[in-house]
């Protein structure tokens, strides 16, 4: 028995070593991975013909009506709004850069006064599409009242609302939202709350971002 004991110990060591090698070398189950993938400017994405039910992308623009780049981007955003229809929720937030654009605040007041008569987007479009008419005007309010008249608004109410507390509070709320997000320039575009880089804030770049997000299932779905 004593003579065989060393052999038993050696055999036991070999078995333990073999088991160790087995557990070290056997394939391990793959872990679930999560990666956030954002489309690059060169990514080619097909337009989703049937986005998952309930998927709506929210596009927020912080804009200044007197800002030339905002005016240049306006036709693209208008096109995208029409293109994606109910799958795109377009939210405009006022960020008038008063230090460099003397009429930007008055223009924002005009848009918000029109909102109070359910004509925000119509006034929004007129302001951008006619920038050249009012950006250098000493008193652009008279031009904006003419826009309101063309839209069939109550111009007396419109003029009062422009200087009223509700319009003031709305613009201040947008400015506070920009401050909270660290946004201080225009145009700044966010898709579902994620800010787009300036180099992809173009019609094609924004379109690709929307297309990408429309392919994602709503949270909570299987």
ZAVOVEX-387116 format. One record per residue (C-alpha): residue in three letters; z, y, x; residue number from 1. Coordinates in steps of 0.05 Angstrom, whole numbers, plus 5000, padded with zeros to 4 digits. Layout:
<site><residu>ALA</residu><pz>Z</pz><py>Y</py><px>X</px><num>NUM</num></site>
...
//
This chain:
<site><residu>UNK</residu><pz>5000</pz><py>5000</py><px>5000</px><num>1</num></site>
<site><residu>UNK</residu><pz>5019</pz><py>5047</py><px>5056</px><num>2</num></site>
<site><residu>UNK</residu><pz>4953</pz><py>5031</py><px>5092</px><num>3</num></site>
<site><residu>UNK</residu><pz>4911</pz><py>5049</py><px>5029</px><num>4</num></site>
<site><residu>UNK</residu><pz>4949</pz><py>5113</py><px>5014</px><num>5</num></site>
<site><residu>UNK</residu><pz>4908</pz><py>5157</py><px>5062</px><num>6</num></site>
<site><residu>UNK</residu><pz>4844</pz><py>5130</py><px>5031</px><num>7</num></site>
<site><residu>UNK</residu><pz>4870</pz><py>5147</py><px>4961</px><num>8</num></site>
<site><residu>UNK</residu><pz>4888</pz><py>5217</py><px>4982</px><num>9</num></site>
<site><residu>UNK</residu><pz>4819</pz><py>5227</py><px>5014</px><num>10</num></site>
<site><residu>UNK</residu><pz>4785</pz><py>5201</py><px>4951</px><num>11</num></site>
<site><residu>UNK</residu><pz>4827</pz><py>5247</py><px>4907</px><num>12</num></site>
<site><residu>UNK</residu><pz>4809</pz><py>5307</py><px>4950</px><num>13</num></site>
<site><residu>UNK</residu><pz>4735</pz><py>5290</py><px>4946</px><num>14</num></site>
<site><residu>UNK</residu><pz>4739</pz><py>5284</py><px>4869</px><num>15</num></site>
<site><residu>UNK</residu><pz>4774</pz><py>5351</py><px>4863</px><num>16</num></site>
<site><residu>UNK</residu><pz>4723</pz><py>5383</py><px>4910</px><num>17</num></site>
<site><residu>UNK</residu><pz>4666</pz><py>5353</py><px>4870</px><num>18</num></site>
<site><residu>UNK</residu><pz>4694</pz><py>5380</py><px>4805</px><num>19</num></site>
<site><residu>UNK</residu><pz>4701</pz><py>5448</py><px>4836</px><num>20</num></site>
<site><residu>UNK</residu><pz>4629</pz><py>5449</py><px>4859</px><num>21</num></site>
<site><residu>UNK</residu><pz>4607</pz><py>5427</py><px>4789</px><num>22</num></site>
<site><residu>UNK</residu><pz>4643</pz><py>5484</py><px>4754</px><num>23</num></site>
<site><residu>UNK</residu><pz>4619</pz><py>5535</py><px>4804</px><num>24</num></site>
<site><residu>UNK</residu><pz>4547</pz><py>5514</py><px>4802</px><num>25</num></site>
<site><residu>UNK</residu><pz>4536</pz><py>5499</py><px>4728</px><num>26</num></site>
<site><residu>UNK</residu><pz>4498</pz><py>5553</py><px>4689</px><num>27</num></site>
<site><residu>UNK</residu><pz>4542</pz><py>5603</py><px>4653</px><num>28</num></site>
<site><residu>UNK</residu><pz>4526</pz><py>5626</py><px>4582</px><num>29</num></site>
<site><residu>UNK</residu><pz>4490</pz><py>5693</py><px>4582</px><num>30</num></site>
<site><residu>UNK</residu><pz>4532</pz><py>5752</py><px>4562</px><num>31</num></site>
<site><residu>UNK</residu><pz>4508</pz><py>5798</py><px>4507</px><num>32</num></site>
<site><residu>UNK</residu><pz>4481</pz><py>5862</py><px>4537</px><num>33</num></site>
<site><residu>UNK</residu><pz>4473</pz><py>5931</py><px>4507</px><num>34</num></site>
<site><residu>UNK</residu><pz>4424</pz><py>5981</py><px>4534</px><num>35</num></site>
<site><residu>UNK</residu><pz>4405</pz><py>6049</py><px>4507</px><num>36</num></site>
<site><residu>UNK</residu><pz>4331</pz><py>6058</py><px>4516</px><num>37</num></site>
<site><residu>UNK</residu><pz>4300</pz><py>6126</py><px>4507</px><num>38</num></site>
<site><residu>UNK</residu><pz>4224</pz><py>6134</py><px>4506</px><num>39</num></site>
<site><residu>UNK</residu><pz>4195</pz><py>6169</py><px>4566</px><num>40</num></site>
<site><residu>UNK</residu><pz>4139</pz><py>6220</py><px>4561</px><num>41</num></site>
<site><residu>UNK</residu><pz>4089</pz><py>6166</py><px>4580</px><num>42</num></site>
<site><residu>UNK</residu><pz>4114</pz><py>6113</py><px>4532</px><num>43</num></site>
<site><residu>UNK</residu><pz>4062</pz><py>6092</py><px>4481</px><num>44</num></site>
<site><residu>UNK</residu><pz>4092</pz><py>6077</py><px>4413</px><num>45</num></site>
<site><residu>UNK</residu><pz>4055</pz><py>6058</py><px>4351</px><num>46</num></site>
<site><residu>UNK</residu><pz>4070</pz><py>6096</py><px>4288</px><num>47</num></site>
<site><residu>UNK</residu><pz>4115</pz><py>6051</py><px>4246</px><num>48</num></site>
<site><residu>UNK</residu><pz>4077</pz><py>6038</py><px>4182</px><num>49</num></site>
<site><residu>UNK</residu><pz>4138</pz><py>6012</py><px>4145</px><num>50</num></site>
<site><residu>UNK</residu><pz>4203</pz><py>6037</py><px>4176</px><num>51</num></site>
<site><residu>UNK</residu><pz>4266</pz><py>5997</py><px>4158</px><num>52</num></site>
<site><residu>UNK</residu><pz>4291</pz><py>6017</py><px>4090</px><num>53</num></site>
<site><residu>UNK</residu><pz>4340</pz><py>6074</py><px>4093</px><num>54</num></site>
<site><residu>UNK</residu><pz>4321</pz><py>6098</py><px>4163</px><num>55</num></site>
<site><residu>UNK</residu><pz>4319</pz><py>6174</py><px>4166</px><num>56</num></site>
<site><residu>UNK</residu><pz>4316</pz><py>6212</py><px>4231</px><num>57</num></site>
<site><residu>UNK</residu><pz>4350</pz><py>6280</py><px>4233</px><num>58</num></site>
<site><residu>UNK</residu><pz>4315</pz><py>6332</py><px>4274</px><num>59</num></site>
<site><residu>UNK</residu><pz>4357</pz><py>6394</py><px>4289</px><num>60</num></site>
<site><residu>UNK</residu><pz>4325</pz><py>6455</py><px>4320</px><num>61</num></site>
<site><residu>UNK</residu><pz>4366</pz><py>6512</py><px>4347</px><num>62</num></site>
<site><residu>UNK</residu><pz>4316</pz><py>6569</py><px>4344</px><num>63</num></site>
<site><residu>UNK</residu><pz>4306</pz><py>6644</py><px>4349</px><num>64</num></site>
<site><residu>UNK</residu><pz>4252</pz><py>6674</py><px>4305</px><num>65</num></site>
<site><residu>UNK</residu><pz>4232</pz><py>6724</py><px>4359</px><num>66</num></site>
<site><residu>UNK</residu><pz>4229</pz><py>6672</py><px>4414</px><num>67</num></site>
<site><residu>UNK</residu><pz>4157</pz><py>6661</py><px>4437</px><num>68</num></site>
<site><residu>UNK</residu><pz>4167</pz><py>6587</py><px>4456</px><num>69</num></site>
<site><residu>UNK</residu><pz>4199</pz><py>6576</py><px>4388</px><num>70</num></site>
<site><residu>UNK</residu><pz>4138</pz><py>6607</py><px>4355</px><num>71</num></site>
<site><residu>UNK</residu><pz>4093</pz><py>6562</py><px>4397</px><num>72</num></site>
<site><residu>UNK</residu><pz>4131</pz><py>6500</py><px>4377</px><num>73</num></site>
<site><residu>UNK</residu><pz>4133</pz><py>6518</py><px>4303</px><num>74</num></site>
<site><residu>UNK</residu><pz>4064</pz><py>6489</py><px>4284</px><num>75</num></site>
<site><residu>UNK</residu><pz>4082</pz><py>6423</py><px>4318</px><num>76</num></site>
<site><residu>UNK</residu><pz>4148</pz><py>6417</py><px>4280</px><num>77</num></site>
<site><residu>UNK</residu><pz>4115</pz><py>6435</py><px>4215</px><num>78</num></site>
<site><residu>UNK</residu><pz>4062</pz><py>6381</py><px>4228</px><num>79</num></site>
<site><residu>UNK</residu><pz>4116</pz><py>6329</py><px>4244</px><num>80</num></site>
<site><residu>UNK</residu><pz>4155</pz><py>6348</py><px>4181</px><num>81</num></site>
<site><residu>UNK</residu><pz>4092</pz><py>6335</py><px>4140</px><num>82</num></site>
<site><residu>UNK</residu><pz>4073</pz><py>6273</py><px>4179</px><num>83</num></site>
<site><residu>UNK</residu><pz>4139</pz><py>6235</py><px>4172</px><num>84</num></site>
<site><residu>UNK</residu><pz>4157</pz><py>6260</py><px>4102</px><num>85</num></site>
<site><residu>UNK</residu><pz>4221</pz><py>6231</py><px>4074</px><num>86</num></site>
<site><residu>UNK</residu><pz>4236</pz><py>6194</py><px>4139</px><num>87</num></site>
<site><residu>UNK</residu><pz>4249</pz><py>6260</py><px>4174</px><num>88</num></site>
<site><residu>UNK</residu><pz>4307</pz><py>6307</py><px>4157</px><num>89</num></site>
<site><residu>UNK</residu><pz>4291</pz><py>6374</py><px>4190</px><num>90</num></site>
<site><residu>UNK</residu><pz>4350</pz><py>6421</py><px>4200</px><num>91</num></site>
<site><residu>UNK</residu><pz>4340</pz><py>6491</py><px>4228</px><num>92</num></site>
<site><residu>UNK</residu><pz>4399</pz><py>6526</py><px>4260</px><num>93</num></site>
<site><residu>UNK</residu><pz>4399</pz><py>6599</py><px>4276</px><num>94</num></site>
<site><residu>UNK</residu><pz>4411</pz><py>6620</py><px>4348</px><num>95</num></site>
<site><residu>UNK</residu><pz>4386</pz><py>6692</py><px>4353</px><num>96</num></site>
<site><residu>UNK</residu><pz>4388</pz><py>6714</py><px>4426</px><num>97</num></site>
<site><residu>UNK</residu><pz>4408</pz><py>6785</py><px>4411</px><num>98</num></site>
<site><residu>UNK</residu><pz>4412</pz><py>6805</py><px>4484</px><num>99</num></site>
<site><residu>UNK</residu><pz>4337</pz><py>6797</py><px>4495</px><num>100</num></site>
<site><residu>UNK</residu><pz>4308</pz><py>6797</py><px>4424</px><num>101</num></site>
<site><residu>UNK</residu><pz>4327</pz><py>6860</py><px>4386</px><num>102</num></site>
<site><residu>UNK</residu><pz>4300</pz><py>6836</py><px>4319</px><num>103</num></site>
<site><residu>UNK</residu><pz>4322</pz><py>6763</py><px>4322</px><num>104</num></site>
<site><residu>UNK</residu><pz>4386</pz><py>6772</py><px>4282</px><num>105</num></site>
<site><residu>UNK</residu><pz>4352</pz><py>6811</py><px>4227</px><num>106</num></site>
<site><residu>UNK</residu><pz>4299</pz><py>6756</py><px>4222</px><num>107</num></site>
<site><residu>UNK</residu><pz>4354</pz><py>6703</py><px>4216</px><num>108</num></site>
<site><residu>UNK</residu><pz>4386</pz><py>6744</py><px>4161</px><num>109</num></site>
<site><residu>UNK</residu><pz>4320</pz><py>6747</py><px>4124</px><num>110</num></site>
<site><residu>UNK</residu><pz>4311</pz><py>6671</py><px>4128</px><num>111</num></site>
<site><residu>UNK</residu><pz>4382</pz><py>6659</py><px>4103</px><num>112</num></site>
<site><residu>UNK</residu><pz>4375</pz><py>6710</py><px>4047</px><num>113</num></site>
<site><residu>UNK</residu><pz>4312</pz><py>6674</py><px>4025</px><num>114</num></site>
<site><residu>UNK</residu><pz>4352</pz><py>6608</py><px>4026</px><num>115</num></site>
<site><residu>UNK</residu><pz>4398</pz><py>6638</py><px>3973</px><num>116</num></site>
<site><residu>UNK</residu><pz>4337</pz><py>6641</py><px>3927</px><num>117</num></site>
<site><residu>UNK</residu><pz>4313</pz><py>6572</py><px>3948</px><num>118</num></site>
<site><residu>UNK</residu><pz>4256</pz><py>6598</py><px>3992</px><num>119</num></site>
<site><residu>UNK</residu><pz>4284</pz><py>6585</py><px>4061</px><num>120</num></site>
<site><residu>UNK</residu><pz>4226</pz><py>6544</py><px>4089</px><num>121</num></site>
<site><residu>UNK</residu><pz>4174</pz><py>6591</py><px>4061</px><num>122</num></site>
<site><residu>UNK</residu><pz>4207</pz><py>6651</py><px>4095</px><num>123</num></site>
<site><residu>UNK</residu><pz>4219</pz><py>6610</py><px>4158</px><num>124</num></site>
<site><residu>UNK</residu><pz>4145</pz><py>6596</py><px>4163</px><num>125</num></site>
<site><residu>UNK</residu><pz>4125</pz><py>6669</py><px>4149</px><num>126</num></site>
<site><residu>UNK</residu><pz>4171</pz><py>6694</py><px>4203</px><num>127</num></site>
<site><residu>UNK</residu><pz>4142</pz><py>6648</py><px>4256</px><num>128</num></site>
<site><residu>UNK</residu><pz>4070</pz><py>6653</py><px>4234</px><num>129</num></site>
<site><residu>UNK</residu><pz>4073</pz><py>6730</py><px>4233</px><num>130</num></site>
<site><residu>UNK</residu><pz>4115</pz><py>6743</py><px>4295</px><num>131</num></site>
<site><residu>UNK</residu><pz>4065</pz><py>6795</py><px>4319</px><num>132</num></site>
<site><residu>UNK</residu><pz>4077</pz><py>6838</py><px>4257</px><num>133</num></site>
<site><residu>UNK</residu><pz>4151</pz><py>6850</py><px>4266</px><num>134</num></site>
<site><residu>UNK</residu><pz>4177</pz><py>6833</py><px>4336</px><num>135</num></site>
<site><residu>UNK</residu><pz>4169</pz><py>6905</py><px>4361</px><num>136</num></site>
<site><residu>UNK</residu><pz>4181</pz><py>6940</py><px>4296</px><num>137</num></site>
<site><residu>UNK</residu><pz>4237</pz><py>6992</py><px>4295</px><num>138</num></site>
<site><residu>UNK</residu><pz>4259</pz><py>6971</py><px>4225</px><num>139</num></site>
<site><residu>UNK</residu><pz>4233</pz><py>6900</py><px>4211</px><num>140</num></site>
<site><residu>UNK</residu><pz>4275</pz><py>6895</py><px>4148</px><num>141</num></site>
<site><residu>UNK</residu><pz>4221</pz><py>6931</py><px>4108</px><num>142</num></site>
<site><residu>UNK</residu><pz>4170</pz><py>6879</py><px>4131</px><num>143</num></site>
<site><residu>UNK</residu><pz>4217</pz><py>6823</py><px>4112</px><num>144</num></site>
<site><residu>UNK</residu><pz>4227</pz><py>6853</py><px>4043</px><num>145</num></site>
<site><residu>UNK</residu><pz>4151</pz><py>6853</py><px>4036</px><num>146</num></site>
<site><residu>UNK</residu><pz>4151</pz><py>6779</py><px>4055</px><num>147</num></site>
<site><residu>UNK</residu><pz>4204</pz><py>6767</py><px>4001</px><num>148</num></site>
<site><residu>UNK</residu><pz>4161</pz><py>6803</py><px>3950</px><num>149</num></site>
<site><residu>UNK</residu><pz>4101</pz><py>6760</py><px>3970</px><num>150</num></site>
<site><residu>UNK</residu><pz>4144</pz><py>6698</py><px>3957</px><num>151</num></site>
<site><residu>UNK</residu><pz>4164</pz><py>6723</py><px>3888</px><num>152</num></site>
<site><residu>UNK</residu><pz>4237</pz><py>6735</py><px>3906</px><num>153</num></site>
<site><residu>UNK</residu><pz>4284</pz><py>6786</py><px>3874</px><num>154</num></site>
<site><residu>UNK</residu><pz>4276</pz><py>6837</py><px>3930</px><num>155</num></site>
<site><residu>UNK</residu><pz>4338</pz><py>6878</py><px>3910</px><num>156</num></site>
<site><residu>UNK</residu><pz>4382</pz><py>6816</py><px>3914</px><num>157</num></site>
<site><residu>UNK</residu><pz>4346</pz><py>6795</py><px>3978</px><num>158</num></site>
<site><residu>UNK</residu><pz>4360</pz><py>6861</py><px>4013</px><num>159</num></site>
<site><residu>UNK</residu><pz>4434</pz><py>6858</py><px>3992</px><num>160</num></site>
<site><residu>UNK</residu><pz>4441</pz><py>6786</py><px>4014</px><num>161</num></site>
<site><residu>UNK</residu><pz>4413</pz><py>6801</py><px>4083</px><num>162</num></site>
<site><residu>UNK</residu><pz>4474</pz><py>6843</py><px>4097</px><num>163</num></site>
<site><residu>UNK</residu><pz>4521</pz><py>6801</py><px>4055</px><num>164</num></site>
<site><residu>UNK</residu><pz>4580</pz><py>6757</py><px>4077</px><num>165</num></site>
<site><residu>UNK</residu><pz>4549</pz><py>6690</py><px>4060</px><num>166</num></site>
<site><residu>UNK</residu><pz>4489</pz><py>6701</py><px>4105</px><num>167</num></site>
<site><residu>UNK</residu><pz>4535</pz><py>6726</py><px>4160</px><num>168</num></site>
<site><residu>UNK</residu><pz>4579</pz><py>6665</py><px>4155</px><num>169</num></site>
<site><residu>UNK</residu><pz>4520</pz><py>6618</py><px>4157</px><num>170</num></site>
<site><residu>UNK</residu><pz>4492</pz><py>6648</py><px>4220</px><num>171</num></site>
<site><residu>UNK</residu><pz>4560</pz><py>6649</py><px>4253</px><num>172</num></site>
<site><residu>UNK</residu><pz>4569</pz><py>6575</py><px>4236</px><num>173</num></site>
<site><residu>UNK</residu><pz>4504</pz><py>6558</py><px>4270</px><num>174</num></site>
<site><residu>UNK</residu><pz>4523</pz><py>6599</py><px>4331</px><num>175</num></site>
<site><residu>UNK</residu><pz>4591</pz><py>6563</py><px>4334</px><num>176</num></site>
<site><residu>UNK</residu><pz>4555</pz><py>6495</py><px>4330</px><num>177</num></site>
<site><residu>UNK</residu><pz>4511</pz><py>6516</py><px>4388</px><num>178</num></site>
<site><residu>UNK</residu><pz>4571</pz><py>6537</py><px>4429</px><num>179</num></site>
<site><residu>UNK</residu><pz>4607</pz><py>6471</py><px>4415</px><num>180</num></site>
<site><residu>UNK</residu><pz>4546</pz><py>6432</py><px>4440</px><num>181</num></site>
<site><residu>UNK</residu><pz>4536</pz><py>6477</py><px>4500</px><num>182</num></site>
<site><residu>UNK</residu><pz>4469</pz><py>6502</py><px>4475</px><num>183</num></site>
<site><residu>UNK</residu><pz>4450</pz><py>6572</py><px>4497</px><num>184</num></site>
<site><residu>UNK</residu><pz>4374</pz><py>6572</py><px>4497</px><num>185</num></site>
<site><residu>UNK</residu><pz>4317</pz><py>6564</py><px>4448</px><num>186</num></site>
<site><residu>UNK</residu><pz>4282</pz><py>6523</py><px>4426</px><num>187</num></site>
<site><residu>UNK</residu><pz>4331</pz><py>6466</py><px>4432</px><num>188</num></site>
<site><residu>UNK</residu><pz>4315</pz><py>6402</py><px>4393</px><num>189</num></site>
<site><residu>UNK</residu><pz>4363</pz><py>6345</py><px>4378</px><num>190</num></site>
<site><residu>UNK</residu><pz>4343</pz><py>6278</py><px>4347</px><num>191</num></site>
<site><residu>UNK</residu><pz>4401</pz><py>6243</py><px>4312</px><num>192</num></site>
<site><residu>UNK</residu><pz>4448</pz><py>6288</py><px>4351</px><num>193</num></site>
<site><residu>UNK</residu><pz>4419</pz><py>6273</py><px>4420</px><num>194</num></site>
<site><residu>UNK</residu><pz>4389</pz><py>6333</py><px>4456</px><num>195</num></site>
<site><residu>UNK</residu><pz>4318</pz><py>6326</py><px>4481</px><num>196</num></site>
<site><residu>UNK</residu><pz>4302</pz><py>6347</py><px>4551</px><num>197</num></site>
<site><residu>UNK</residu><pz>4259</pz><py>6411</py><px>4556</px><num>198</num></site>
<site><residu>UNK</residu><pz>4201</pz><py>6374</py><px>4589</px><num>199</num></site>
<site><residu>UNK</residu><pz>4193</pz><py>6328</py><px>4528</px><num>200</num></site>
<site><residu>UNK</residu><pz>4205</pz><py>6381</py><px>4475</px><num>201</num></site>
<site><residu>UNK</residu><pz>4132</pz><py>6380</py><px>4456</px><num>202</num></site>
<site><residu>UNK</residu><pz>4096</pz><py>6354</py><px>4395</px><num>203</num></site>
<site><residu>UNK</residu><pz>4079</pz><py>6289</py><px>4429</px><num>204</num></site>
<site><residu>UNK</residu><pz>4148</pz><py>6280</py><px>4460</px><num>205</num></site>
<site><residu>UNK</residu><pz>4184</pz><py>6294</py><px>4395</px><num>206</num></site>
<site><residu>UNK</residu><pz>4137</pz><py>6248</py><px>4357</px><num>207</num></site>
<site><residu>UNK</residu><pz>4151</pz><py>6191</py><px>4404</px><num>208</num></site>
<site><residu>UNK</residu><pz>4225</pz><py>6202</py><px>4398</px><num>209</num></site>
<site><residu>UNK</residu><pz>4221</pz><py>6200</py><px>4322</px><num>210</num></site>
<site><residu>UNK</residu><pz>4177</pz><py>6138</py><px>4324</px><num>211</num></site>
<site><residu>UNK</residu><pz>4226</pz><py>6103</py><px>4369</px><num>212</num></site>
<site><residu>UNK</residu><pz>4286</pz><py>6119</py><px>4325</px><num>213</num></site>
<site><residu>UNK</residu><pz>4249</pz><py>6097</py><px>4262</px><num>214</num></site>
<site><residu>UNK</residu><pz>4242</pz><py>6027</py><px>4292</px><num>215</num></site>
<site><residu>UNK</residu><pz>4318</pz><py>6021</py><px>4296</px><num>216</num></site>
<site><residu>UNK</residu><pz>4357</pz><py>5989</py><px>4240</px><num>217</num></site>
<site><residu>UNK</residu><pz>4409</pz><py>6032</py><px>4205</px><num>218</num></site>
<site><residu>UNK</residu><pz>4479</pz><py>6020</py><px>4232</px><num>219</num></site>
<site><residu>UNK</residu><pz>4516</pz><py>5965</py><px>4195</px><num>220</num></site>
<site><residu>UNK</residu><pz>4453</pz><py>5925</py><px>4178</px><num>221</num></site>
<site><residu>UNK</residu><pz>4438</pz><py>5855</py><px>4203</px><num>222</num></site>
//
